[in-house]
Amino acid sequence: MKITCNEATEICDKSQYKEASFWEKIKLGTHLFLCKKCGLYAKQNKMMSVCLRKLKEAESHKTHHLNQDEMNCMAQELKTKIEA
């Protein structure tokens, strides 16, 4: 049931795209509970996915593009959440 950090990051990436199996999610959860570095990776991965999703939504609507202030705000928000 034990997985390596490399396997954990692969499953984490698959999980972000809803491609991980139930069993992989169980193994990942156990690994993230025990490994703080992989836990940080998972947190950063999730934040990046949220930011990219927001950018894609903005681009798909083509009604709003992020200006420099919005980009700075998003970067600061991301940095704050990663450090927390």
C-alpha positions in Angstrom: 0.0 0.0 0.0 3.0 2.3 0.5 3.9 4.4 -2.5 6.9 6.6 -3.4 6.9 10.4 -3.6 7.2 10.1 -7.4 4.1 7.8 -7.5 2.3 10.2 -5.2 2.9 13.2 -7.5 1.7 11.2 -10.5 -1.5 10.2 -8.7 -1.9 13.8 -7.5 -1.7 15.1 -11.1 -4.1 12.4 -12.3 -6.5 13.3 -9.5 -6.6 16.9 -10.5 -8.0 15.8 -13.9 -10.3 13.2 -12.4 -8.3 10.3 -13.9 -7.2 8.6 -10.6 -8.9 5.5 -9.5 -10.5 5.1 -6.1 -7.6 2.9 -5.0 -5.1 5.4 -6.2 -6.9 8.1 -4.2 -6.8 6.0 -1.1 -3.0 5.4 -1.5 -2.4 9.1 -2.2 -4.4 10.1 0.9 -2.4 7.9 3.1 0.9 9.1 1.6 -0.1 12.8 1.9 -1.0 12.2 5.6 2.6 10.9 6.2 4.6 13.0 3.8 4.5 16.8 4.3 6.5 17.6 1.2 4.0 15.8 -1.0 1.2 17.5 0.9 2.7 20.8 0.0 3.0 19.7 -3.6 -0.7 18.7 -3.6 -1.7 22.0 -2.2 0.4 24.0 -4.7 -1.0 21.8 -7.5 -4.5 22.5 -6.5 -3.9 26.3 -6.3 -2.3 26.3 -9.7 -5.3 24.4 -11.2 -7.7 26.9 -9.7 -5.7 29.9 -11.1 -5.4 28.3 -14.5 -9.2 27.5 -14.5 -9.9 31.2 -13.7 -7.6 32.3 -16.6 -9.3 29.9 -19.0 -12.7 31.1 -18.0 -11.6 34.7 -18.5 -10.3 33.8 -21.9 -13.4 31.9 -23.0 -15.7 34.7 -22.2 -13.4 37.2 -24.0 -15.2 40.0 -22.1 -12.5 40.4 -19.5 -8.7 40.2 -19.6 -6.7 40.4 -16.5 -4.9 43.7 -16.1 -1.6 44.1 -14.3 -3.3 44.8 -10.9 -5.5 41.7 -11.2 -2.5 39.6 -12.2 -0.5 40.9 -9.2 -3.5 40.3 -6.9 -3.8 36.7 -8.1 0.0 36.1 -7.7 -0.2 37.5 -4.2 -3.2 35.3 -3.3 -1.5 32.3 -4.7 1.7 33.0 -2.7 -0.3 33.6 0.5 -2.3 30.3 0.1 0.9 28.3 -0.6 2.7 29.7 2.4 -0.3 29.0 4.7 
